[in-house]
Amino acid sequence: MLGNADTFKSPFATASYTNDAIRNQQASTVADALLLDPSVRVTSPFGGMVDSFYIRGFPIAEGTAGEVAFDGVYGVAPNFRTFNDYVERIEVFKGPAAMLSGVSPNGGVGGVINVVPKRAEADLSRIGVGYVSNGFVSTNVDVARRFGDHREFGLRFNGRIGGGDTAIDRQSNRLQVGSLAFDYQGERYRTWLYGFTQNEHIKAPVRPYTISSGLQIPTAPSGSNNVTQPWEWSNVRESSVLWKNEFDLTDSVMVFGNVGGSKTNAERFFGLPNIINARGDTSTTPQYYNLDVNRFTVDGGVRAKFDTGFIQHSVVLQGSHYQDEQYRVFPAGTPYLSNIYTPVLRPEQSYLVPSFRPRLSDTTLNGVALADTLSVLNESVLLTLGVRQQQVIAHNFSTTTGAQTSAYDKSATTPMAGIVVRPIEHLSLYANFIEGLSRGDVAPVTARNSGEVLAPYRTKQYETGAKLDLGRIGATLAFFQITKPNGELNNGVYSAGGEQRVRGTELSLFGEIAPGVRTVGGVTLFDAEVTQTATVANIGKTPIGVPSVQINMTGEWDVPMLQGTTLTGTVVHTGRQFVNGSNTQMLPAWTRVDLGARYVTTIEGRKTTFRGTVQNVGGTNYWASVASFGTFALGTPRVFLLSLDVEL
């Protein structure tokens, strides 16, 4: 919404991770790369078919309509896992962003993850191979060219093919990723066209766990243990396209328009293991599942810069439309028993593929937004004001007959205000108020107001902080409070009577702290509690999945006596997390250490890079994270990664 604003002139907390950082980390997906961010936790298991997150203590991407933005647009990035082959940069906006991005498709309010796709910035030819224990081998290619009389045209292709056994017991993975980006950079007109497709087939995909009420969380087993049977599987196929356009009407007025969409098919046969006793026995009911998600998005607007006296303005007016349709079939199988410590092999089950796949839901999000950044004193003071009118339309359908079961059509207006003061050249002080919007519930049949449609839930954030930029090194400090309402049944009436509040402090550090020594990471401290709920005993409890502390710190050291050699290390720590609202089931705190090295040299005139990483070098067994609905994930086992890149 606000364009490519300078981080140190923005009244919001953001982080950005470049392609170089992603490749040096050997991060296959966006979830792998965000190991660098202390405000983010991945709540899905290692070895699974989907990636989900917590940002600032609130869930993101837990539904089946993807919540990762692609070049600032929802509805294009994959629904399940975003691979980094076509990603130039990962940006994390921290906090609610309804005014800036509109309502998130699943109603996530903790922040926005945006991937900036690769473009042909310069000519490049790079090939690579990679290995991940215990036998997953891949090869990749990255080719970019600029052409035309003034090099105004660009074309970039990225591709990866891989397959083999993984670090998870009895699991194998087959992966194909391909992307193509075309652009034209004229004197006044600029256009970009992106297309990509990916196909991932996993045998024995890892699933998160649930646990029966009244039990304590058992000690974590080895991260390589897998209760999923070798005959259970998942196959996800996704294809997307985005066309972006900009035209300069004058030197200070630019119009823009984007249109895109995606198609996803997720087919699988597996279940969700439930821990049924203190010995770690599990019960799993595999289910055949076939889901189609079709998404379409279009937006456009105008940006203008002008002065009123001594005040400089940067104004943007934008309109947006997003829609998705989901079709699903979901017949159940037969339960089987296993154990988290000694998984048991069971006879293969058959399944029936229904001929009818009913519509599950459809969602339409329409919005109009206006924002103005006012600056004075050579941008020493910047004030950003904005407002968005948002409409949410949704329909749900019976999964057996396809008949409509509920309808939703509500609108809300959400404001935003932020200020930046730069008292000296390298320091920015900022504050903001911004809201998040998520679709309100429809009162269930058990309520006296059954069928009543609740207004969109408003999440509110107050934040203040400081940003320091000393060139080679930078730091940010933020203090925030986010309150989020939720629907619940109270005395027979369903209303937005619940609320959780998360207060936090974020400290981040990045840059070269000494010659040849670089670091990125930080610490986030949370003070989270349930402030309103009909279950009086839960008032003051900690919300599900929110720890008291998160620490991520990655360091690099260029070894002086070994030219081209860099040693790397990462430490990740997460405080205890509660699995249920009454705080009687808890995951203990955990710490993980990764170590690695890379060597850059020239072989026959070609830049060649060798990389090696050991994740969880100590082989620590731990429960990693909790999703908002109470499923919890086993941590990453010890994993070895090797890669070789050659620039031709």
Phi and psi in degrees as a GROMACS rama.xvg file:
@    title "Ramachandran Plot"
@    xaxis  label "Phi"
@    yaxis  label "Psi"
@TYPE xy
-91.1685  3.75293  LEU-2
76.423  -163.366  GLY-3
-86.4031  71.6527  ASN-4
-75.0558  142.415  ALA-5
-60.1472  129.296  ASP-6
-53.646  -38.717  THR-7
-82.9723  -1.49183  PHE-8
-113.004  9.83612  LYS-9
-100.849  139.735  SER-10
-85.1417  21.7255  PRO-11
-128.971  159.98  PHE-12
-89.4603  123.01  ALA-13
-136.859  161.083  THR-14
-141.137  150.879  ALA-15
-138.279  136.975  SER-16
-126.779  119.713  TYR-17
-80.9196  167.154  THR-18
-62.4855  -35.2896  ASN-19
-61.4954  -44.3943  ASP-20
-64.48  -38.8893  ALA-21
-64.497  -45.6495  ILE-22
-68.9808  -38.2909  ARG-23
-65.6565  -28.6369  ASN-24
-81.2204  -11.7545  GLN-25
56.7001  42.0775  GLN-26
-85.4755  118.136  ALA-27
-77.031  -37.3583  SER-28
-124.062  169.292  THR-29
-58.884  -39.7422  VAL-30
-60.4515  -40.7843  ALA-31
-62.5215  -41.2269  ASP-32
-68.3976  -31.592  ALA-33
-77.6867  8.59326  LEU-34
-58.6974  -19.8798  LEU-35
-78.9584  -12.8655  LEU-36
-106.886  121.827  ASP-37
-76.1671  -7.95699  PRO-38
-93.1747  -6.66117  SER-39
-117.846  140.255  VAL-40
-131.504  137.787  ARG-41
-85.2783  124.888  VAL-42
-102.163  0.57507  THR-43
-97.3413  156.255  SER-44
-79.4915  151.023  PRO-45
-62.5551  132.416  PHE-46
87.9324  11.2656  GLY-47
-95.7679  -179.731  GLY-48
-98.8519  -2.76291  MET-49
-142.62  148.898  VAL-50
-114.247  130.637  ASP-51
-135.366  161.854  SER-52
-140.991  160.537  PHE-53
-115.496  132.752  TYR-54
-124.073  125.894  ILE-55
51.2791  35.2302  ARG-56
85.1916  11.035  GLY-57
-129.456  146.41  PHE-58
-75.812  147.409  PRO-59
-135.657  137.895  ILE-60
65.1574  36.4067  ALA-61
-90.0974  -9.86503  GLU-62
-99.2479  -167.06  GLY-63
-100.01  -0.297588  THR-64
-105.145  113.345  ALA-65
-56.7728  142.634  GLY-66
-114.695  11.0764  GLU-67
-87.0571  128.72  VAL-68
-84.762  148.636  ALA-69
-117.216  108.427  PHE-70
53.4449  40.5546  ASP-71
85.1769  6.27849  GLY-72
-122.978  131.017  VAL-73
-79.9838  153.504  TYR-74
97.7806  4.70697  GLY-75
-120.166  -46.8438  VAL-76
-60.2784  154.376  ALA-77
-57.9645  151.558  PRO-78
-75.3521  -31.8765  ASN-79
-107.382  -56.8276  PHE-80
-140.181  133.179  ARG-81
-102.829  114.528  THR-82
-86.5864  147.522  PHE-83
-84.9922  0.797662  ASN-84
-57.871  -35.263  ASP-85
-106.692  15.8285  TYR-86
-105.694  124.73  VAL-87
-88.9869  -34.5065  GLU-88
-156.445  144.345  ARG-89
-111.985  125.843  ILE-90
-114.551  137.758  GLU-91
-120.569  114.538  VAL-92
-93.6201  125.411  PHE-93
-103.007  118.504  LYS-94
113.396  169.546  GLY-95
-57.6687  150.35  PRO-96
-147.718  34.0916  ALA-97
-61.4989  -39.4445  ALA-98
-64.5476  -37.2834  MET-99
-85.872  -40.5292  LEU-100
-115.343  -6.99475  SER-101
82.2841  179.807  GLY-102
-65.9972  130.169  VAL-103
-68.9303  142.64  SER-104
-55.0509  -33.196  PRO-105
-101.652  4.17414  ASN-106
82.9123  16.1116  GLY-107
-65.8494  139.661  GLY-108
-127.535  -1.36764  VAL-109
-76.6669  -18.6837  GLY-110
161.44  -174.24  GLY-111
-131.935  130.11  VAL-112
-100.994  121.21  ILE-113
-120.629  129.66  ASN-114
-104.216  129.689  VAL-115
-95.7999  119.394  VAL-116
-73.8086  158.788  PRO-117
-68.8759  141.734  LYS-118
-133.019  166.126  ARG-119
-83.2175  77.7856  ALA-120
-71.9461  -34.0569  GLU-121
-155.346  166.402  ALA-122
-66.3079  136.936  ASP-123
-154.359  138.817  LEU-124
-138.165  111.619  SER-125
-136.986  132.83  ARG-126
-121.974  155.288  ILE-127
-154.9  159.832  GLY-128
-131.317  152.597  VAL-129
-142.479  155.409  GLY-130
-136.483  134.443  TYR-131
-128.918  131.211  VAL-132
-61.0308  141.558  SER-133
-112.059  41.1089  ASN-134
144.728  12.0211  GLY-135
-81.683  117.598  PHE-136
-118.932  136.816  VAL-137
-138.14  157.835  SER-138
-131.76  143.817  THR-139
-138.649  157.013  ASN-140
-138.802  142.866  VAL-141
-138.633  110.377  ASP-142
-126.958  128.163  VAL-143
-134.196  141.578  ALA-144
-143.282  141.846  ARG-145
-111.209  142.109  ARG-146
-150.201  176.195  PHE-147
104.244  164.78  GLY-148
-58.5546  -34.6645  ASP-149
-117.423  22.4092  HIS-150
53.0009  39.0565  ARG-151
-82.1376  -14.8635  GLU-152
-103.827  145.953  PHE-153
-139.557  147.812  GLY-154
-144.059  132.826  LEU-155
-138.165  132.597  ARG-156
-120.668  135.747  PHE-157
-130.522  138.376  ASN-158
-148.966  149.033  GLY-159
-147.462  138.178  ARG-160
-128.952  131.955  ILE-161
-151.419  161.767  GLY-162
-174.691  159.262  GLY-163
137.335  -178.931  GLY-164
-73.7651  151.097  ASP-165
-109.667  -176.15  THR-166
-74.4562  -6.2444  ALA-167
-91.5345  136.513  ILE-168
-57.1967  132.763  ASP-169
61.5018  19.6397  ARG-170
-108.388  141.288  GLN-171
-135.301  160.468  SER-172
-141.441  137.451  ASN-173
-123.034  130.715  ARG-174
-137.537  134.9  LEU-175
-133.324  128.738  GLN-176
-133.111  133.357  VAL-177
-143.819  140.816  GLY-178
-145.609  152.489  SER-179
-139.764  132.144  LEU-180
-128.303  126.108  ALA-181
-117.452  142.094  PHE-182
-145.961  155.35  ASP-183
-131.254  127.682  TYR-184
-117.924  89.1247  GLN-185
-89.1307  -175.683  GLY-186
-65.9824  -41.1438  GLU-187
-123.95  -21.4846  ARG-188
-110.025  134.356  TYR-189
-132.892  140.376  ARG-190
-145.226  148.735  THR-191
-135.347  137.204  TRP-192
-129.141  119.21  LEU-193
-116.852  140.483  TYR-194
-145.414  139.779  GLY-195
-152.238  158.564  PHE-196
-143.186  149.342  THR-197
-149.398  147.37  GLN-198
-139.877  121.958  ASN-199
-129.006  123.592  GLU-200
-116.134  120.863  HIS-201
-117.172  127.367  ILE-202
-94.4592  128.045  LYS-203
62.03  55.2192  ALA-204
-65.1121  142.168  PRO-205
-73.3614  140.28  VAL-206
-118.6  151.124  ARG-207
-69.9878  168.495  PRO-208
-109.435  153.448  TYR-209
-115.044  170.139  THR-210
-142.872  142.498  ILE-211
-66.1415  148.076  SER-212
-64.249  147.429  SER-213
90.7194  -11.4124  GLY-214
-94.9655  150.036  LEU-215
-86.0971  151.734  GLN-216
-66.4105  123.782  ILE-217
-72.1762  163.172  PRO-218
-57.6246  138.563  THR-219
-65.1904  136.325  ALA-220
-79.7623  -176.58  PRO-221
-59.9367  140.458  SER-222
-64.8088  -16.707  GLY-223
-87.2764  -12.0025  SER-224
-64.0424  144.444  ASN-225
-144.569  111.379  ASN-226
-81.997  -11.868  VAL-227
-66.1688  136.734  THR-228
-75.4853  151.242  GLN-229
-65.7871  -14.4562  PRO-230
-93.6883  2.01284  TRP-231
-90.1519  150.119  GLU-232
-157.307  167.285  TRP-233
-144.851  147.753  SER-234
-141.067  118.863  ASN-235
-120.544  123.768  VAL-236
-119.324  126.286  ARG-237
-136.244  138.33  GLU-238
-137.948  139.748  SER-239
-143.573  157.092  SER-240
-147.272  144.636  VAL-241
-143.96  131.187  LEU-242
-118.254  120.207  TRP-243
-117.386  143.662  LYS-244
-141.281  142.616  ASN-245
-137.723  140.463  GLU-246
-139.839  126.746  PHE-247
-85.1716  107.858  ASP-248
-68.5528  -41.7404  LEU-249
-140.602  -175.424  THR-250
-67.464  -16.4196  ASP-251
-123.282  2.56694  SER-252
-130.098  126.012  VAL-253
-132.364  135.237  MET-254
-105.535  150.791  VAL-255
-142.683  155.939  PHE-256
-157.759  140.311  GLY-257
-134.845  144.308  ASN-258
-144.897  139.043  VAL-259
-170.192  -174.576  GLY-260
174.704  -176.798  GLY-261
-158.359  160.479  SER-262
-129.906  133.16  LYS-263
-129.823  135.533  THR-264
-126.22  122.035  ASN-265
-116.758  116.179  ALA-266
-122.696  134.789  GLU-267
-160.963  164.54  ARG-268
-139.54  99.6536  PHE-269
-165.376  178.43  PHE-270
-130.928  -174.419  GLY-271
-115.516  110.574  LEU-272
-70.3881  134.684  PRO-273
-114.296  125.14  ASN-274
-76.6923  124.263  ILE-275
-110.055  -8.97585  ILE-276
-157.764  175.821  ASN-277
-71.2045  -15.1542  ALA-278
-78.0249  -9.86368  ARG-279
89.1012  15.5616  GLY-280
-67.9424  146.719  ASP-281
-128.878  153.693  THR-282
-124.353  129.14  SER-283
-131.989  132.877  THR-284
-113.012  101.66  THR-285
-67.2512  145.674  PRO-286
-136.69  136.414  GLN-287
-75.1869  136.995  TYR-288
-141.361  129.137  TYR-289
-136.409  117.174  ASN-290
-126.356  130.28  LEU-291
-111.842  132.805  ASP-292
-127.02  119.748  VAL-293
-113.331  126.249  ASN-294
-126.565  147.371  ARG-295
-141.23  139.433  PHE-296
-143.092  143.311  THR-297
-147.548  138.594  VAL-298
-152.022  161.652  ASP-299
-167.702  168.154  GLY-300
174.222  -161.799  GLY-301
-140.236  140.871  VAL-302
-117.73  138.64  ARG-303
-143.666  146.295  ALA-304
-123.628  132.904  LYS-305
-159.18  169.834  PHE-306
-118.139  144.494  ASP-307
-123.614  98.3324  THR-308
67.2928  -127.211  GLY-309
-90.0902  2.956  PHE-310
-98.7306  128.015  ILE-311
-95.8054  137.452  GLN-312
-118.863  142.767  HIS-313
-129.13  105.291  SER-314
-111.121  141.45  VAL-315
-135.717  134.481  VAL-316
-120.9  126.598  LEU-317
-137.47  141.209  GLN-318
-120.608  143.721  GLY-319
-142.111  151.166  SER-320
-140.988  129.661  HIS-321
-134.017  141.07  TYR-322
-147.72  148.172  GLN-323
-140.206  152.424  ASP-324
-129.32  135.648  GLU-325
-126.315  135.243  GLN-326
-125.286  134.241  TYR-327
-147.929  143.968  ARG-328
-127.925  143.405  VAL-329
-152.549  57.891  PHE-330
-75.6981  148.962  PRO-331
-91.6752  156.137  ALA-332
-105.338  -148.374  GLY-333
-112.623  133.122  THR-334
-63.8704  149.402  PRO-335
-137.596  157.969  TYR-336
-105.701  148.103  LEU-337
-153.45  -163.304  SER-338
-151.387  138.043  ASN-339
-68.103  -25.494  ILE-340
-90.6097  -37.1577  TYR-341
-131.539  79.5753  THR-342
-55.3676  142.48  PRO-343
-110.472  130.22  VAL-344
-77.601  133.868  LEU-345
-119.897  156.479  ARG-346
-60.7654  145.198  PRO-347
-64.0166  138.403  GLU-348
-100.751  149.57  GLN-349
-94.7348  166.7  SER-350
-146.939  157.714  TYR-351
-106.664  132.055  LEU-352
-96.8491  107.673  VAL-353
-63.3607  147.978  PRO-354
-81.2509  -19.1639  SER-355
-109.907  124.785  PHE-356
-114.89  98.1593  ARG-357
-73.7045  157.423  PRO-358
-68.0501  134.696  ARG-359
-94.135  -46.4387  LEU-360
-166.507  163.707  SER-361
-142.146  148.837  ASP-362
-137.272  136.93  THR-363
-127.487  130.578  THR-364
-123.129  115.507  LEU-365
-116.017  138.881  ASN-366
-150.848  151.246  GLY-367
-131.749  129.683  VAL-368
-133.306  147.506  ALA-369
-135.946  129.824  LEU-370
-139.886  149.762  ALA-371
-140.012  125.899  ASP-372
-103.393  114.55  THR-373
-100.942  133.611  LEU-374
-135.433  148.372  SER-375
-139.253  168.367  VAL-376
53.8452  50.3121  LEU-377
56.9415  44.8552  ASN-378
62.4431  28.9648  GLU-379
-77.4378  -24.0378  SER-380
-132.267  126.596  VAL-381
-129.83  129.483  LEU-382
-120.149  123.927  LEU-383
-113.801  125.127  THR-384
-124.617  142.297  LEU-385
-158.592  162.309  GLY-386
-150.969  143.686  VAL-387
-132.644  134.472  ARG-388
-99.1366  120.651  GLN-389
-122.654  132.612  GLN-390
-114.568  136.217  GLN-391
-121.942  120.31  VAL-392
-121.485  131.123  ILE-393
-149.076  148.182  ALA-394
-134.791  139.327  HIS-395
-115.481  150.697  ASN-396
-131.899  154.758  PHE-397
-64.8321  133.027  SER-398
-79.4688  -4.25861  THR-399
-105.843  -40.8145  THR-400
-107.015  -20.8068  THR-401
83.6382  1.60704  GLY-402
-75.6387  145.726  ALA-403
-66.1613  132.887  GLN-404
-110.475  -23.5081  THR-405
-157.976  157.727  SER-406
-136.975  150.18  ALA-407
-141.536  131.187  TYR-408
-152.646  98.8555  ASP-409
-137.658  156.658  LYS-410
-129.772  157.874  SER-411
-153.415  151.894  ALA-412
-111.406  127.405  THR-413
-124.086  130.96  THR-414
-98.6295  173.222  PRO-415
-155.26  141.657  MET-416
-145.631  136.356  ALA-417
-148.455  148.299  GLY-418
-135.864  142.837  ILE-419
-127.3  130.899  VAL-420
-122.652  126.624  VAL-421
-114.214  86.5967  ARG-422
-68.6326  -29.5501  PRO-423
-134.612  170.564  ILE-424
-59.234  -39.6964  GLU-425
-101.243  5.38714  HIS-426
-125.307  132.799  LEU-427
-122.911  129.149  SER-428
-107.426  136.563  LEU-429
-142.998  162.203  TYR-430
-153.545  152.422  ALA-431
-152.386  156.705  ASN-432
-127.845  127.85  PHE-433
-150.7  154.755  ILE-434
-117.187  157.41  GLU-435
-116.84  147.447  GLY-436
-120.799  139.329  LEU-437
-140.893  150.282  SER-438
-60.179  130.543  ARG-439
-69.5737  160.86  GLY-440
-83.5207  165.562  ASP-441
-103.547  126.34  VAL-442
-55.6209  132.574  ALA-443
-73.2857  170.211  PRO-444
-65.5627  -20.3075  VAL-445
-78.5097  -8.8533  THR-446
-92.096  151.791  ALA-447
-65.7485  -26.5479  ARG-448
-101.114  36.7735  ASN-449
-49.4457  132.093  SER-450
90.3679  -10.7726  GLY-451
-65.4809  135.228  GLU-452
-96.5911  117.575  VAL-453
-81.1161  146.515  LEU-454
-62.3589  156.838  ALA-455
-53.2975  138.19  PRO-456
-73.9781  134.957  TYR-457
-105.552  116.488  ARG-458
-95.4106  132.978  THR-459
-118.757  135.276  LYS-460
-122.598  134.888  GLN-461
-116.869  131.191  TYR-462
-145.885  145.142  GLU-463
-143.564  154.65  THR-464
-176.782  -171.447  GLY-465
-141.678  148.52  ALA-466
-130.163  130.236  LYS-467
-118.658  126.653  LEU-468
-127.126  105.573  ASP-469
-105.111  18.847  LEU-470
89.2504  -79.3372  GLY-471
-78.7666  -19.6626  ARG-472
-142.255  147.17  ILE-473
-142.591  162.128  GLY-474
-151.322  151.116  ALA-475
-133.43  147.519  THR-476
-135.573  128.253  LEU-477
-135.168  141.777  ALA-478
-121.293  128.485  PHE-479
-141.478  157.237  PHE-480
-136.466  127.211  GLN-481
-124.728  128.102  ILE-482
-118.613  132.235  THR-483
-128.745  123.774  LYS-484
-82.1798  163.44  PRO-485
-153.067  155.089  ASN-486
-80.4869  147.505  GLY-487
-161.263  161.425  GLU-488
-91.3747  126.019  LEU-489
-139.002  115.833  ASN-490
54.7093  38.005  ASN-491
85.7293  -5.17235  GLY-492
-113.012  130.427  VAL-493
-91.9964  123.937  TYR-494
-151.992  171.441  SER-495
-82.8263  64.1808  ALA-496
-97.3615  -10.8369  GLY-497
-91.7085  155.384  GLY-498
-157.329  138.471  GLU-499
-122.391  146.616  GLN-500
-124.194  133.234  ARG-501
-123.018  117.769  VAL-502
-105.021  142.723  ARG-503
-152.533  160.19  GLY-504
-128.06  126.592  THR-505
-117.488  129.48  GLU-506
-125.621  122.458  LEU-507
-125.093  145.685  SER-508
-134.845  138.3  LEU-509
-154.706  146.783  PHE-510
125.548  -168.265  GLY-511
-97.3049  104.305  GLU-512
-82.3257  -17.3082  ILE-513
-157.626  161.285  ALA-514
-53.8623  120.894  PRO-515
78.0393  5.29128  GLY-516
-122.929  119.06  VAL-517
-123.685  152.894  ARG-518
-146.506  153.455  THR-519
-148.825  138.926  VAL-520
147.445  -161.115  GLY-521
162.958  -161.083  GLY-522
-139.215  141.534  VAL-523
-123.571  127.155  THR-524
-107.624  132.281  LEU-525
-115.663  141.288  PHE-526
-126.548  93.0621  ASP-527
-115.728  141.278  ALA-528
-155.963  154.985  GLU-529
-81.9573  117.947  VAL-530
-98.7686  -24.9681  THR-531
-142.478  132.652  GLN-532
-167.246  151.707  THR-533
-69.7548  -23.0076  ALA-534
-86.2287  94.2926  THR-535
-55.8713  -36.1243  VAL-536
-64.2125  -19.4817  ALA-537
-92.0019  -6.19656  ASN-538
-65.2663  130.614  ILE-539
89.8174  -7.12375  GLY-540
-75.3196  162.916  LYS-541
-83.6836  132.13  THR-542
-59.2829  153.581  PRO-543
-58.0801  130.486  ILE-544
81.539  3.11587  GLY-545
-102.91  111.66  VAL-546
-79.7726  173.812  PRO-547
-85.4463  -22.0902  SER-548
-150.703  142.964  VAL-549
-133.242  128.422  GLN-550
-127.604  128.986  ILE-551
-133.067  126.179  ASN-552
-144.537  120.819  MET-553
-116.625  135.594  THR-554
-130.222  152.448  GLY-555
-133.241  142.295  GLU-556
-133.872  118.467  TRP-557
-78.9869  112.868  ASP-558
-70.0646  116.157  VAL-559
-61.4174  -38.3323  PRO-560
-83.5801  -4.92608  MET-561
-127.816  86.9674  LEU-562
-57.0731  132.109  GLN-563
87.8653  -2.85254  GLY-564
-101.128  131.894  THR-565
-130.163  129.886  THR-566
-98.5494  142.001  LEU-567
-130.318  154.638  THR-568
-155.91  146.722  GLY-569
-135.818  135.391  THR-570
-119.708  129.372  VAL-571
-125.116  129.399  VAL-572
-132.708  136.13  HIS-573
-131.262  131.826  THR-574
-71.1618  177.336  GLY-575
-62.4998  149.939  ARG-576
-132.403  141.497  GLN-577
-95.067  141.795  PHE-578
-94.23  -24.927  VAL-579
-128.49  163.312  ASN-580
-67.2744  -25.4934  GLY-581
-85.3373  -0.723895  SER-582
61.7695  30.134  ASN-583
-94.6323  -13.3206  THR-584
-120.946  127.675  GLN-585
-139.106  140.423  MET-586
-92.4307  130.457  LEU-587
-71.0567  161.13  PRO-588
-61.4181  153.339  ALA-589
-145.776  157.374  TRP-590
-136.938  136.616  THR-591
-130.208  143.592  ARG-592
-124.347  130.447  VAL-593
-114.222  142.271  ASP-594
-130.034  149.153  LEU-595
-161.953  178.486  GLY-596
-155.94  155.618  ALA-597
-142.35  154.866  ARG-598
-135.89  122.609  TYR-599
-111.59  125.847  VAL-600
-146.011  179.259  THR-601
-119.039  124.411  THR-602
-119.767  114.945  ILE-603
52.3154  42.6876  GLU-604
79.6978  5.57722  GLY-605
-114.279  129.282  ARG-606
-64.4083  125.833  LYS-607
-128.61  132.408  THR-608
-125.429  124.579  THR-609
-104.594  135.323  PHE-610
-133.015  144.461  ARG-611
-144.806  137.384  GLY-612
-140.688  142.4  THR-613
-117.594  111.126  VAL-614
-82.6432  140.982  GLN-615
51.6477  59.6379  ASN-616
-59.4369  -28.7318  VAL-617
-83.933  -2.81892  GLY-618
63.5354  33.9526  GLY-619
-66.2972  134.088  THR-620
-94.594  125.392  ASN-621
-157.308  151.489  TYR-622
-85.6558  125.638  TRP-623
-88.4213  -44.043  ALA-624
-164.336  166.918  SER-625
-129.013  134.234  VAL-626
-83.103  165.223  ALA-627
-64.868  -23.2883  SER-628
-94.8846  11.4115  PHE-629
95.0582  2.75289  GLY-630
-78.3206  146.404  THR-631
-131.452  149.439  PHE-632
-113.123  142.54  ALA-633
-75.3375  146.615  LEU-634
-74.662  169.901  GLY-635
-68.1338  132.72  THR-636
-75.5484  -177.413  PRO-637
-69.3576  124.482  ARG-638
-129.703  134.911  VAL-639
-104.75  130.96  PHE-640
-126.026  133.381  LEU-641
-132.208  143.994  LEU-642
-151.945  155.769  SER-643
-137.1  126.288  LEU-644
-119.822  138.44  ASP-645
-130.508  126.814  VAL-646
-94.5744  120.067  GLU-647
